[in-house]
Amino acid sequence: MIKQTLNWYEGEIFEAKFILAFGIAIVIIAFLFRYFGNTPYAKALLIPLLVAGLIISLIGSLMLMSNQRKMETVEQNFMNDNEQFAKSEKQRVEDFQYLYPLSLGISVVCFFLTFIFLAFTKNMYLHASAIAIALFGLTFIIIDYFSKERANIYYEQINHFLLQYQ
Protein backbone atom coordinates (compact mmCIF):
# COMPACT_ATOMS: atom_id res chain seq x y z
CA MET A 1 0.00 0.00 0.00
CA ILE A 2 2.76 2.46 0.86
CA LYS A 3 4.36 1.95 -2.56
CA GLN A 4 1.11 2.88 -4.29
CA THR A 5 0.74 5.97 -2.09
CA LEU A 6 4.28 7.09 -2.88
CA ASN A 7 3.60 6.48 -6.58
CA TRP A 8 0.49 8.65 -6.26
CA TYR A 9 2.45 11.54 -4.77
CA GLU A 10 5.31 11.13 -7.24
CA GLY A 11 2.77 11.37 -10.05
CA GLU A 12 1.25 14.49 -8.50
CA ILE A 13 4.72 16.02 -8.14
CA PHE A 14 5.57 15.21 -11.77
CA GLU A 15 2.31 16.79 -12.91
CA ALA A 16 2.97 19.86 -10.77
CA LYS A 17 6.44 20.27 -12.30
CA PHE A 18 4.94 19.95 -15.78
CA ILE A 19 2.29 22.59 -15.01
CA LEU A 20 4.88 24.90 -13.46
CA ALA A 21 7.13 24.55 -16.51
CA PHE A 22 4.16 25.17 -18.81
CA GLY A 23 3.30 28.35 -16.89
CA ILE A 24 6.89 29.59 -17.00
CA ALA A 25 7.03 28.87 -20.74
CA ILE A 26 3.88 30.94 -21.26
CA VAL A 27 5.43 33.85 -19.32
CA ILE A 28 8.58 33.66 -21.46
CA ILE A 29 6.52 33.47 -24.65
CA ALA A 30 4.54 36.53 -23.52
CA PHE A 31 7.74 38.56 -23.32
CA LEU A 32 8.98 37.16 -26.63
CA PHE A 33 5.76 38.28 -28.32
CA ARG A 34 6.06 41.70 -26.72
CA TYR A 35 9.68 42.34 -27.68
CA PHE A 36 9.99 40.46 -30.96
CA GLY A 37 6.43 40.70 -32.26
CA ASN A 38 6.09 43.00 -35.24
CA THR A 39 2.34 43.54 -35.16
CA PRO A 40 -0.02 45.15 -32.64
CA TYR A 41 -1.78 41.77 -32.20
CA ALA A 42 1.50 40.12 -31.19
CA LYS A 43 2.26 42.90 -28.72
CA ALA A 44 -1.27 42.69 -27.29
CA LEU A 45 -0.51 39.16 -26.07
CA LEU A 46 1.82 40.37 -23.30
CA ILE A 47 -0.66 41.02 -20.48
CA PRO A 48 -3.10 38.13 -21.15
CA LEU A 49 -0.32 35.57 -21.55
CA LEU A 50 1.55 36.99 -18.58
CA VAL A 51 -1.53 36.70 -16.37
CA ALA A 52 -2.33 33.17 -17.61
CA GLY A 53 1.30 32.08 -17.23
CA LEU A 54 1.56 33.44 -13.70
CA ILE A 55 -1.71 31.79 -12.62
CA ILE A 56 -0.68 28.47 -14.17
CA SER A 57 2.77 28.75 -12.55
CA LEU A 58 1.13 29.47 -9.21
CA ILE A 59 -1.11 26.40 -9.54
CA GLY A 60 1.92 24.23 -10.37
CA SER A 61 3.97 25.70 -7.50
CA LEU A 62 1.22 25.15 -4.95
CA MET A 63 0.67 21.59 -6.14
CA LEU A 64 4.40 20.91 -5.96
CA MET A 65 4.86 22.30 -2.45
CA SER A 66 1.71 20.68 -1.09
CA ASN A 67 2.49 17.22 -2.41
CA GLN A 68 6.15 17.33 -1.39
CA ARG A 69 5.11 18.32 2.13
CA LYS A 70 2.51 15.52 2.31
CA MET A 71 4.94 12.96 0.93
CA GLU A 72 7.32 13.59 3.84
CA THR A 73 4.80 12.27 6.39
CA VAL A 74 3.20 9.46 4.38
CA GLU A 75 5.48 6.63 5.44
CA GLN A 76 5.29 7.54 9.13
CA ASN A 77 1.50 7.76 9.01
CA PHE A 78 1.32 4.38 7.29
CA MET A 79 3.61 2.76 9.86
CA ASN A 80 1.57 4.15 12.77
CA ASP A 81 -1.69 2.51 11.65
CA ASN A 82 -1.84 1.19 8.10
CA GLU A 83 -5.56 0.35 8.17
CA GLN A 84 -6.54 3.82 9.39
CA PHE A 85 -4.11 5.34 6.91
CA ALA A 86 -5.77 3.44 4.04
CA LYS A 87 -9.24 4.50 5.24
CA SER A 88 -8.20 8.14 5.43
CA GLU A 89 -6.62 7.93 1.96
CA LYS A 90 -9.82 6.40 0.60
CA GLN A 91 -11.83 9.25 2.09
CA ARG A 92 -9.35 11.81 0.74
CA VAL A 93 -9.64 10.42 -2.79
CA GLU A 94 -13.44 10.36 -2.54
CA ASP A 95 -13.48 13.95 -1.26
CA PHE A 96 -11.74 15.46 -4.29
CA GLN A 97 -13.74 13.64 -6.97
CA TYR A 98 -16.01 16.68 -7.36
CA LEU A 99 -13.03 18.61 -8.73
CA TYR A 100 -12.94 16.63 -12.00
CA PRO A 101 -16.35 17.71 -13.30
CA LEU A 102 -15.67 21.21 -11.94
CA SER A 103 -12.41 21.58 -13.85
CA LEU A 104 -14.03 20.13 -16.98
CA GLY A 105 -16.74 22.77 -16.61
CA ILE A 106 -14.10 25.48 -16.24
CA SER A 107 -12.43 24.21 -19.42
CA VAL A 108 -15.73 24.27 -21.32
CA VAL A 109 -16.39 27.84 -20.19
CA CYS A 110 -12.86 28.84 -21.19
CA PHE A 111 -13.25 27.36 -24.67
CA PHE A 112 -16.70 28.92 -25.05
CA LEU A 113 -15.31 32.34 -24.14
CA THR A 114 -12.43 31.79 -26.54
CA PHE A 115 -14.87 31.04 -29.33
CA ILE A 116 -17.04 34.06 -28.51
CA PHE A 117 -14.07 36.45 -28.32
CA LEU A 118 -12.53 35.20 -31.56
CA ALA A 119 -15.70 34.76 -33.58
CA PHE A 120 -17.74 37.79 -32.62
CA THR A 121 -15.28 40.56 -31.81
CA LYS A 122 -12.68 42.52 -33.74
CA ASN A 123 -10.85 43.77 -30.65
CA MET A 124 -7.20 42.68 -30.60
CA TYR A 125 -7.12 42.68 -26.79
CA LEU A 126 -10.10 40.33 -26.60
CA HIS A 127 -8.45 38.11 -29.21
CA ALA A 128 -5.25 38.07 -27.14
CA SER A 129 -7.30 37.32 -24.04
CA ALA A 130 -9.01 34.48 -25.91
CA ILE A 131 -5.66 32.82 -26.55
CA ALA A 132 -4.72 33.11 -22.87
CA ILE A 133 -8.14 31.80 -21.79
CA ALA A 134 -7.76 28.82 -24.13
CA LEU A 135 -4.36 28.03 -22.57
CA PHE A 136 -5.95 28.23 -19.14
CA GLY A 137 -8.70 25.81 -20.21
CA LEU A 138 -6.10 23.49 -21.69
CA THR A 139 -4.25 23.46 -18.38
CA PHE A 140 -7.33 22.19 -16.57
CA ILE A 141 -7.76 19.43 -19.13
CA ILE A 142 -4.11 18.41 -18.66
CA ILE A 143 -4.55 18.35 -14.88
CA ASP A 144 -7.64 16.16 -15.20
CA TYR A 145 -6.13 13.89 -17.81
CA PHE A 146 -3.28 12.80 -15.58
CA SER A 147 -4.86 13.13 -12.16
CA LYS A 148 -8.16 11.36 -12.76
CA GLU A 149 -6.47 8.24 -14.12
CA ARG A 150 -4.05 8.13 -11.19
CA ALA A 151 -6.90 8.70 -8.73
CA ASN A 152 -8.93 5.80 -10.16
CA ILE A 153 -5.95 3.45 -10.06
CA TYR A 154 -5.03 4.53 -6.55
CA TYR A 155 -8.63 4.18 -5.33
CA GLU A 156 -8.77 0.60 -6.62
CA GLN A 157 -5.48 -0.18 -4.89
CA ILE A 158 -6.75 1.25 -1.61
CA ASN A 159 -9.93 -0.82 -1.82
CA HIS A 160 -7.91 -3.94 -2.58
CA PHE A 161 -5.70 -3.23 0.46
CA LEU A 162 -8.72 -2.68 2.72
CA LEU A 163 -10.26 -6.03 1.71
CA GLN A 164 -7.78 -7.80 3.95
CA TYR A 165 -9.27 -6.03 7.00
CA GLN A 166 -12.86 -7.12 6.33
C-alpha positions as CSV (number, residue, x, y, z in Angstrom):
1,M,0.0,0.0,0.0
2,I,2.8,2.5,0.9
3,K,4.4,1.9,-2.6
4,Q,1.1,2.9,-4.3
5,T,0.7,6.0,-2.1
6,L,4.3,7.1,-2.9
7,N,3.6,6.5,-6.6
8,W,0.5,8.7,-6.3
9,Y,2.5,11.5,-4.8
10,E,5.3,11.1,-7.2
11,G,2.8,11.4,-10.1
12,E,1.3,14.5,-8.5
13,I,4.7,16.0,-8.1
14,F,5.6,15.2,-11.8
15,E,2.3,16.8,-12.9
16,A,3.0,19.9,-10.8
17,K,6.4,20.3,-12.3
18,F,4.9,19.9,-15.8
19,I,2.3,22.6,-15.0
20,L,4.9,24.9,-13.5
21,A,7.1,24.6,-16.5
22,F,4.2,25.2,-18.8
23,G,3.3,28.3,-16.9
24,I,6.9,29.6,-17.0
25,A,7.0,28.9,-20.7
26,I,3.9,30.9,-21.3
27,V,5.4,33.9,-19.3
28,I,8.6,33.7,-21.5
29,I,6.5,33.5,-24.6
30,A,4.5,36.5,-23.5
31,F,7.7,38.6,-23.3
32,L,9.0,37.2,-26.6
33,F,5.8,38.3,-28.3
34,R,6.1,41.7,-26.7
35,Y,9.7,42.3,-27.7
36,F,10.0,40.5,-31.0
37,G,6.4,40.7,-32.3
38,N,6.1,43.0,-35.2
39,T,2.3,43.5,-35.2
40,P,0.0,45.1,-32.6
41,Y,-1.8,41.8,-32.2
42,A,1.5,40.1,-31.2
43,K,2.3,42.9,-28.7
44,A,-1.3,42.7,-27.3
45,L,-0.5,39.2,-26.1
46,L,1.8,40.4,-23.3
47,I,-0.7,41.0,-20.5
48,P,-3.1,38.1,-21.2
49,L,-0.3,35.6,-21.5
50,L,1.6,37.0,-18.6
51,V,-1.5,36.7,-16.4
52,A,-2.3,33.2,-17.6
53,G,1.3,32.1,-17.2
54,L,1.6,33.4,-13.7
55,I,-1.7,31.8,-12.6
56,I,-0.7,28.5,-14.2
57,S,2.8,28.7,-12.6
58,L,1.1,29.5,-9.2
59,I,-1.1,26.4,-9.5
60,G,1.9,24.2,-10.4
61,S,4.0,25.7,-7.5
62,L,1.2,25.2,-4.9
63,M,0.7,21.6,-6.1
64,L,4.4,20.9,-6.0
65,M,4.9,22.3,-2.4
66,S,1.7,20.7,-1.1
67,N,2.5,17.2,-2.4
68,Q,6.1,17.3,-1.4
69,R,5.1,18.3,2.1
70,K,2.5,15.5,2.3
71,M,4.9,13.0,0.9
72,E,7.3,13.6,3.8
73,T,4.8,12.3,6.4
74,V,3.2,9.5,4.4
75,E,5.5,6.6,5.4
76,Q,5.3,7.5,9.1
77,N,1.5,7.8,9.0
78,F,1.3,4.4,7.3
79,M,3.6,2.8,9.9
80,N,1.6,4.1,12.8
81,D,-1.7,2.5,11.7
82,N,-1.8,1.2,8.1
83,E,-5.6,0.3,8.2
84,Q,-6.5,3.8,9.4
85,F,-4.1,5.3,6.9
86,A,-5.8,3.4,4.0
87,K,-9.2,4.5,5.2
88,S,-8.2,8.1,5.4
89,E,-6.6,7.9,2.0
90,K,-9.8,6.4,0.6
91,Q,-11.8,9.2,2.1
92,R,-9.4,11.8,0.7
93,V,-9.6,10.4,-2.8
94,E,-13.4,10.4,-2.5
95,D,-13.5,14.0,-1.3
96,F,-11.7,15.5,-4.3
97,Q,-13.7,13.6,-7.0
98,Y,-16.0,16.7,-7.4
99,L,-13.0,18.6,-8.7
100,Y,-12.9,16.6,-12.0
101,P,-16.4,17.7,-13.3
102,L,-15.7,21.2,-11.9
103,S,-12.4,21.6,-13.9
104,L,-14.0,20.1,-17.0
105,G,-16.7,22.8,-16.6
106,I,-14.1,25.5,-16.2
107,S,-12.4,24.2,-19.4
108,V,-15.7,24.3,-21.3
109,V,-16.4,27.8,-20.2
110,C,-12.9,28.8,-21.2
111,F,-13.2,27.4,-24.7
112,F,-16.7,28.9,-25.1
113,L,-15.3,32.3,-24.1
114,T,-12.4,31.8,-26.5
115,F,-14.9,31.0,-29.3
116,I,-17.0,34.1,-28.5
117,F,-14.1,36.4,-28.3
118,L,-12.5,35.2,-31.6
119,A,-15.7,34.8,-33.6
120,F,-17.7,37.8,-32.6
121,T,-15.3,40.6,-31.8
122,K,-12.7,42.5,-33.7
123,N,-10.8,43.8,-30.6
124,M,-7.2,42.7,-30.6
125,Y,-7.1,42.7,-26.8
126,L,-10.1,40.3,-26.6
127,H,-8.4,38.1,-29.2
128,A,-5.3,38.1,-27.1
129,S,-7.3,37.3,-24.0
130,A,-9.0,34.5,-25.9
131,I,-5.7,32.8,-26.5
132,A,-4.7,33.1,-22.9
133,I,-8.1,31.8,-21.8
134,A,-7.8,28.8,-24.1
135,L,-4.4,28.0,-22.6
136,F,-5.9,28.2,-19.1
137,G,-8.7,25.8,-20.2
138,L,-6.1,23.5,-21.7
139,T,-4.3,23.5,-18.4
140,F,-7.3,22.2,-16.6
141,I,-7.8,19.4,-19.1
142,I,-4.1,18.4,-18.7
143,I,-4.6,18.4,-14.9
144,D,-7.6,16.2,-15.2
145,Y,-6.1,13.9,-17.8
146,F,-3.3,12.8,-15.6
147,S,-4.9,13.1,-12.2
148,K,-8.2,11.4,-12.8
149,E,-6.5,8.2,-14.1
150,R,-4.0,8.1,-11.2
151,A,-6.9,8.7,-8.7
152,N,-8.9,5.8,-10.2
153,I,-5.9,3.5,-10.1
154,Y,-5.0,4.5,-6.6
155,Y,-8.6,4.2,-5.3
156,E,-8.8,0.6,-6.6
157,Q,-5.5,-0.2,-4.9
158,I,-6.7,1.3,-1.6
159,N,-9.9,-0.8,-1.8
160,H,-7.9,-3.9,-2.6
161,F,-5.7,-3.2,0.5
162,L,-8.7,-2.7,2.7
163,L,-10.3,-6.0,1.7
164,Q,-7.8,-7.8,4.0
165,Y,-9.3,-6.0,7.0
166,Q,-12.9,-7.1,6.3
